């Protein structure tokens, strides 16, 4: 869920859902508040079986975190 700006040089782990930029890359800001990041990490959709991901693409791509949590 992290975003790396163009031409950035990442030399360390990037926090989940951070936006990083620069050389070396530094965290510019977070995409979501801490509570939302915890909810997204708990859903861990990237660990789901492929068929479950396929069935829940709308929830994964959407902005409704409650829908994603319900699918988890």
Backbone as a printed PyTorch tensor [residue, N CA C, xyz], in Angstrom:
tensor([[[  0.7850,  -1.2030,   0.0000],
         [  0.0000,   0.0000,   0.0000],
         [  0.8240,   1.2630,   0.0000]],

        [[  2.1600,   1.1360,   0.0190],
         [  3.0120,   2.3290,   0.0020],
         [  3.0930,   2.8950,  -1.4100]],

        [[  3.3600,   4.1720,  -1.4930],
         [  3.5750,   4.8510,  -2.7700],
         [  4.9840,   5.4150,  -2.7520]],

        [[  5.7530,   5.1220,  -3.8030],
         [  7.1230,   5.6230,  -3.9350],
         [  7.1340,   6.6160,  -5.0890]],

        [[  7.5570,   7.8540,  -4.8170],
         [  7.6000,   8.8920,  -5.8460],
         [  8.6450,   8.5600,  -6.9080]],

        [[  8.4400,   9.0940,  -8.0900],
         [  9.3660,   8.8790,  -9.2040],
         [ 10.7730,   9.3330,  -8.8290]],

        [[ 11.7660,   8.5800,  -9.2740],
         [ 13.1920,   8.8590,  -9.0910],
         [ 13.6460,   8.7840,  -7.6350]],

        [[ 12.8160,   8.2290,  -6.7610],
         [ 13.2060,   8.0650,  -5.3610],
         [ 14.1420,   6.8730,  -5.2220]],

        [[ 15.0440,   6.9480,  -4.2450],
         [ 15.9570,   5.8480,  -3.9480],
         [ 15.6000,   5.3300,  -2.5600]],

        [[ 15.0220,   4.1330,  -2.5190],
         [ 14.5720,   3.5450,  -1.2580],
         [ 15.6960,   2.6860,  -0.7070]],

        [[ 16.1840,   3.0370,   0.4850],
         [ 17.3230,   2.3360,   1.0900],
         [ 16.9470,   1.5960,   2.3670]],

        [[ 15.6670,   1.5970,   2.7130],
         [ 15.2120,   0.9480,   3.9480],
         [ 13.7570,   0.5430,   3.7750]],

        [[ 13.2400,  -0.2060,   4.7340],
         [ 11.8300,  -0.5820,   4.6950],
         [ 10.9650,   0.6670,   4.7760]],

        [[  9.8590,   0.6290,   4.0850],
         [  8.9140,   1.7370,   4.0480],
         [  7.6980,   1.3420,   4.8830]],

        [[  7.1850,   2.2360,   5.7250],
         [  6.0000,   1.8940,   6.5210],
         [  4.8020,   1.5700,   5.6220]],

        [[  3.9270,   0.6870,   6.0780],
         [  2.7350,   0.3780,   5.2940],
         [  1.9040,   1.6380,   5.0350]],

        [[  1.4790,   1.8000,   3.7970],
         [  0.6050,   2.8960,   3.3740],
         [  1.2470,   4.2770,   3.5250]],

        [[  2.5770,   4.3280,   3.4710],
         [  3.2890,   5.6030,   3.4960],
         [  3.4950,   6.1050,   2.0730]],

        [[  3.6990,   7.3980,   1.9370],
         [  4.1210,   8.0070,   0.6810],
         [  5.5450,   8.4770,   0.9100]],

        [[  6.4840,   7.9420,   0.1130],
         [  7.8910,   8.2790,   0.2900],
         [  8.4330,   8.9300,  -0.9740]],

        [[  9.4340,   9.8050,  -0.7810],
         [ 10.0380,  10.5060,  -1.9120],
         [ 11.4450,  10.9230,  -1.5420]],

        [[ 12.2700,  11.1200,  -2.5590],
         [ 13.5950,  11.6850,  -2.3650],
         [ 14.7160,  10.6810,  -2.5210]],

        [[ 15.9380,  11.1990,  -2.3210],
         [ 17.1570,  10.3910,  -2.4050],
         [ 18.0490,  10.7880,  -1.2380]],

        [[ 18.0410,  10.0000,  -0.1710],
         [ 17.2810,   8.7610,   0.0160],
         [ 15.8050,   9.0520,   0.3000]],

        [[ 14.9740,   8.0800,   0.0180],
         [ 13.5330,   8.2470,   0.2200],
         [ 13.2150,   8.4340,   1.6980]],

        [[ 12.3340,   9.3720,   1.9480],
         [ 11.8390,   9.6420,   3.3080],
         [ 10.3110,   9.6730,   3.2580]],

        [[  9.7000,   9.3620,   4.3830],
         [  8.2430,   9.3990,   4.4460],
         [  7.7800,  10.8440,   4.3690]],

        [[  6.9700,  11.1390,   3.3540],
         [  6.4230,  12.4780,   3.1610],
         [  5.1390,  12.6250,   3.9620]],

        [[  4.2910,  11.6080,   3.8720],
         [  3.0520,  11.5760,   4.6510],
         [  2.4820,  10.1730,   4.5850]],

        [[  1.4560,   9.9530,   5.3620],
         [  0.7630,   8.6690,   5.3600],
         [ -0.5070,   8.8070,   4.5160]],

        [[ -0.8590,   7.7310,   3.8140],
         [ -2.0700,   7.7450,   2.9930],
         [ -3.3300,   7.7460,   3.8490]],

        [[ -3.2670,   7.1020,   5.0070],
         [ -4.4230,   6.9490,   5.8830],
         [ -3.9990,   7.1960,   7.3230]],

        [[ -4.9900,   7.4320,   8.1930],
         [ -4.6860,   7.5660,   9.6170],
         [ -4.3000,   6.1950,  10.1810]],

        [[ -3.7320,   6.1950,  11.3780],
         [ -3.2050,   4.9690,  11.9900],
         [ -4.2780,   3.8900,  12.1670]],

        [[ -5.4720,   4.2880,  12.5680],
         [ -6.5640,   3.3330,  12.7720],
         [ -6.9210,   2.6300,  11.4610]],

        [[ -7.0100,   3.3850,  10.3810],
         [ -7.3380,   2.8170,   9.0720],
         [ -6.2400,   1.8810,   8.5920]],

        [[ -4.9830,   2.2600,   8.7860],
         [ -3.8620,   1.3930,   8.3980],
         [ -3.9500,   0.0620,   9.1380]],

        [[ -4.2400,   0.1040,  10.4360],
         [ -4.3710,  -1.1430,  11.2040],
         [ -5.4890,  -2.0200,  10.6460]],

        [[ -6.6010,  -1.4050,  10.2790],
         [ -7.7280,  -2.1570,   9.7150],
         [ -7.3390,  -2.8100,   8.3890]],

        [[ -6.6430,  -2.0650,   7.5470],
         [ -6.2220,  -2.6110,   6.2530],
         [ -5.2240,  -3.7510,   6.4310]],

        [[ -4.2820,  -3.5850,   7.3420],
         [ -3.2950,  -4.6400,   7.5820],
         [ -3.9490,  -5.8930,   8.1550]],

        [[ -4.9470,  -5.7040,   9.0050],
         [ -5.6400,  -6.8530,   9.5940],
         [ -6.4000,  -7.6390,   8.5230]],

        [[ -6.9500,  -6.9620,   7.5270],
         [ -7.6730,  -7.6460,   6.4450],
         [ -6.7230,  -8.5210,   5.6270]],

        [[ -5.4860,  -8.0830,   5.4340],
         [ -4.4220,  -8.8520,   4.7550],
         [ -4.9100,  -9.5860,   3.5080]],

        [[ -5.6020,  -8.8860,   2.6350],
         [ -6.1600,  -9.5120,   1.4330],
         [ -5.0870, -10.1410,   0.5440]],

        [[ -3.8650,  -9.6510,   0.6000],
         [ -2.7690, -10.1710,  -0.2370],
         [ -2.3820, -11.5990,   0.1450]],

        [[ -2.8200, -12.0590,   1.3060],
         [ -2.5680, -13.4410,   1.7290],
         [ -3.7270, -14.3840,   1.3890]],

        [[ -4.8020, -13.8560,   0.8370],
         [ -5.9530, -14.6790,   0.5010],
         [ -5.6350, -15.5810,  -0.6870]],

        [[ -6.3350, -16.7120,  -0.8040],
         [ -6.2020, -17.5400,  -2.0130],
         [ -6.6780, -16.7500,  -3.2430]],

        [[ -6.1370, -17.0820,  -4.3960],
         [ -6.4470, -16.3460,  -5.6290],
         [ -7.9460, -16.3170,  -5.9140]],

        [[ -8.6350, -17.4230,  -5.6920],
         [-10.0750, -17.4400,  -5.9730],
         [-10.8420, -16.4830,  -5.0610]],

        [[-10.4150, -16.3440,  -3.8090],
         [-11.0730, -15.4050,  -2.8930],
         [-10.7900, -13.9680,  -3.3180]],

        [[ -9.5770, -13.6950,  -3.7610],
         [ -9.2500, -12.3570,  -4.2710],
         [-10.1330, -12.0440,  -5.4730]],

        [[-10.2420, -12.9810,  -6.3940],
         [-11.0560, -12.7820,  -7.6000],
         [-12.5090, -12.4840,  -7.2540]],

        [[-13.0530, -13.1700,  -6.2730],
         [-14.4520, -12.9680,  -5.8720],
         [-14.6670, -11.6350,  -5.1680]],

        [[-13.6110, -11.0550,  -4.6120],
         [-13.7590,  -9.8500,  -3.7920],
         [-13.0200,  -8.6350,  -4.3530]],

        [[-12.8110,  -8.5970,  -5.6590],
         [-12.0730,  -7.4830,  -6.2560],
         [-12.7220,  -6.1280,  -5.9810]],

        [[-14.0480,  -6.0630,  -5.9970],
         [-14.7170,  -4.7890,  -5.7190],
         [-14.3810,  -4.2840,  -4.3210]],

        [[-14.3640,  -5.1720,  -3.3460],
         [-14.0380,  -4.7800,  -1.9700],
         [-12.5760,  -4.3660,  -1.8520]],

        [[-11.6920,  -5.0690,  -2.5480],
         [-10.2610,  -4.7620,  -2.4810],
         [ -9.9680,  -3.4180,  -3.1310]],

        [[-10.5770,  -3.1590,  -4.2630],
         [-10.3270,  -1.9210,  -5.0120],
         [-11.1070,  -0.7280,  -4.4820]],

        [[-12.1600,  -0.9780,  -3.7330],
         [-13.0590,   0.0850,  -3.3030],
         [-12.5570,   0.8720,  -2.1070]],

        [[-13.3270,   1.8710,  -1.7500],
         [-12.9830,   2.7420,  -0.6300],
         [-13.7040,   2.3530,   0.6570]],

        [[-14.5400,   1.3190,   0.5940],
         [-15.3290,   0.8990,   1.7520],
         [-14.5660,  -0.1740,   2.5350]],

        [[-13.8660,   0.2450,   3.5810],
         [-13.0420,  -0.6860,   4.3600],
         [-13.9150,  -1.7010,   5.0930]],

        [[-15.1080,  -1.3000,   5.4980],
         [-16.0160,  -2.2390,   6.1710],
         [-16.3700,  -3.4020,   5.2400]],

        [[-16.5420,  -3.1230,   3.9570],
         [-16.8300,  -4.1800,   2.9740],
         [-15.6370,  -5.1270,   2.8560]],

        [[-14.4340,  -4.5840,   2.8630],
         [-13.2250,  -5.4090,   2.8130],
         [-13.1170,  -6.2710,   4.0670]],

        [[-13.3900,  -5.6710,   5.2210],
         [-13.3370,  -6.4250,   6.4810],
         [-14.3740,  -7.5460,   6.4910]],

        [[-15.5490,  -7.2910,   5.9490],
         [-16.5930,  -8.3180,   5.9080],
         [-16.1730,  -9.4800,   5.0120]],

        [[-15.4600,  -9.1800,   3.9480],
         [-14.9910, -10.2260,   3.0370],
         [-13.8740, -11.0520,   3.6620]],

        [[-13.1260, -10.4340,   4.5700],
         [-12.0070, -11.1400,   5.2090],
         [-12.5300, -12.2440,   6.0840]]])
